[in-house]
């Protein structure tokens, strides 16, 4: 089967690597001039790591296991009672390293860079993918893995543009590790709906992160804005190292993002086209599982395509399973966002991670 995947990010490249296992002839179309990762580090839960095991990638050796605790702004640690250790543990991996590993696994010759997809036309026997230079690429299956600003989704569902998660901003960077706590401080819950901290993402590399809902007016440089919010998660000397870390980060190394989300969609597929990852269900990153859930999509899609020779039926089954799961994900996401204080956040977040891990599809 000739399969075109739009987007050479984490989910797009994982999709390409996974579908090659079942004999698909894959081509990845990427708008950017190089394979790159948007973001600093990514947390991967065991349900995502199983898909990488299936593909044959040793991702565990690339990152650091985070044994997550929740803290208040004074550094008091807390966890929800009644849960197992696994409900608090995930692997933190540098995004750029993971994307490069995936690109090498797929084969760089299968990835067309600087290629802008403008839409598609679906036919009875194939789908024609339209490029900005006028070329049409024919495929048996088209997969939109092109993120919250998906061009594939724009053609599939006009009017489904990503919308702002009003007032929700995030700041982060990867910096050389110093003498900060090796166990990290993610996640610290502070005042003014601010959360953040830091964690090791690889040997000698630490990622710091600040997120605020209802962030208000943004003034000053990116560093000024990050430091202002970081003080909300620092009290009585707690997090002095976080403040110093941010202050020492070069301005150009700081990522600042207005969080965008994809509205709930009426469908994700047609007979020959499917949305996957953030293109289908981009949510606020405060539940720290968007990448993991996108990789879950990959495993379900591969399983359905392998088990059902009728592509349209396979895509319909994929859509049905994933849309039902994301009804629950959205409910958990909203519960975590609106938690009242650190203890309530710890309880609601761990309820989410426990549910996610114990209901993950066996692919």
Secondary structure, DSSP 8 states (H G I E B T S, - for coil): -EEEEE--SHHHHHHHHHHHTTT-EEEEE-SSSS---SSSEEEE-HHHHHHHHHHT---GGGSEEEE--EEETT--EE--TT--GGGGEEEEEEHHHHHHHHHHHH-GGGEE-S--EEEEEE-SS-EEEEETTS-EEEESEEEE---TT-HHHHHHSTT---EEEEEEEEEEEEEE--SS-TT----EE-STTEEEEEEEEETTEEEEEEEESS-----S-HHHHHHHHHGGG--TTTTHHHHHHHHHS-GGG-EEEEEEE----S-SB-SSEEE-THHHH---GGGS-HHHHHHHHHHHHHHHHHH-SSHHHHHHHHHHHHHHHHHHHHHHHHHHHT--SHHHHHHHHHHHHHHHHHS----
